[in-house]
Amino acid sequence: MLTYPNAKINLGLNVIEKRHDGYHNIETVFYPIGLCDILEVEPSETCSDYSFSSSGITLGGDPENNLIVKAFRLLQSEYGILPVDITLIKQIPFGAGLGGGSADAAFMLKALNKIFELKITSRKLEKIASVLGADCPVFIKNKPIFATGTGNIFTPLNLSLKGYFLVLVKPDIHISTPEAYSLVVPEIPQESLLENIQKPVTEWKTLIKNDFEKSVFAIYPQIEEIKEKLYKMGALYASMSGSGSSVYGIFEKEPEKKNDFENCFVGGGYLS
């Protein structure tokens, strides 16, 4: 079974407070985008557990630490599923705030559910996915949503950016999520993100922010420079996604010099 786990961007991200368990309460909008990995999963005829191979962006490390394998282990322990062969072409950059690893895990759960006819509901898949990471449940239904709590409480959102052009820029900088949260100062927002996201994209620049930007830009000014350049190119709205380091710009139409970012991963396309 061939699947295409897609990335997401955050439209606004407010870090509201630090919780007693050490995590943070946030509010954000998750919006799926077209940048995808390629994940193939098939019942295995040769191995007794699983096989895992990857190409594209180098993964490194023990496969047992990969969220795809962890997703397999969760369903294996609960449902006793048979061995599988897993092949991944990795195209979504790491440490970018794009949720690539979380998407891979969620699509793995959905693929195994279908291949082995487990008949797990979307709600239960979301619950299983939450064990793997805060972002993982987002990719089960894979639709624009308003998220609160640690990013795990979802409110359906009627939002479409279809027809706008996205430019996505990822410099050669890796920002770990724990590092980003250790630097941010939680603050209750004065305005409602849920209300502001319903306003025209042309108004977002002054209304919607990412709380991680202040501390991240102070350490990595080149990331702020990318955001400023996107605005100079004509972006209606530009922001860092998640805790970084990728920055995106939303344009009314495709800009002429969208690849003019030296030593950076550059992607994008028309949104749907």
HELIX and SHEET records of a PDB file:
HELIX    1   1 PRO A   63  ASN A   65  5                                   3    
HELIX    2   2 LEU A   67  TYR A   79  1                                  13    
HELIX    3   3 GLY A  100  ILE A  115  1                                  16    
HELIX    4   4 SER A  122  LEU A  132  1                                  11    
HELIX    5   5 VAL A  138  LYS A  141  1                                   4    
HELIX    6   6 THR A  177  LEU A  183  1                                   7    
HELIX    7   7 LEU A  193  ASN A  196  1                                   4    
HELIX    8   8 VAL A  201  GLU A  203  5                                   3    
HELIX    9   9 TRP A  204  LEU A  207  1                                   4    
HELIX   10  10 PHE A  212  ILE A  219  1                                   8    
HELIX   11  11 PRO A  221  LYS A  232  1                                  12    
SHEET    1   A 4 LEU A   2  THR A   3  0                                        
SHEET    2   A 4 ILE A  38  PRO A  43 -1                                        
SHEET    3   A 4 VAL A  84  LYS A  90 -1                                        
SHEET    4   A 4 TYR A  50  GLY A  56  1                                        
SHEET    1   B 4 ASN A   6  LYS A  18  0                                        
SHEET    2   B 4 HIS A  24  CYS A  36 -1                                        
SHEET    3   B 4 ILE A 145  THR A 148 -1                                        
SHEET    4   B 4 ILE A 153  PRO A 156 -1                                        
SHEET    1   C 4 TYR A 237  MET A 240  0                                        
SHEET    2   C 4 VAL A 247  PHE A 251 -1                                        
SHEET    3   C 4 PHE A 165  PRO A 171 -1                                        
SHEET    4   C 4 CYS A 264  TYR A 270 -1                                        
END                                                                             
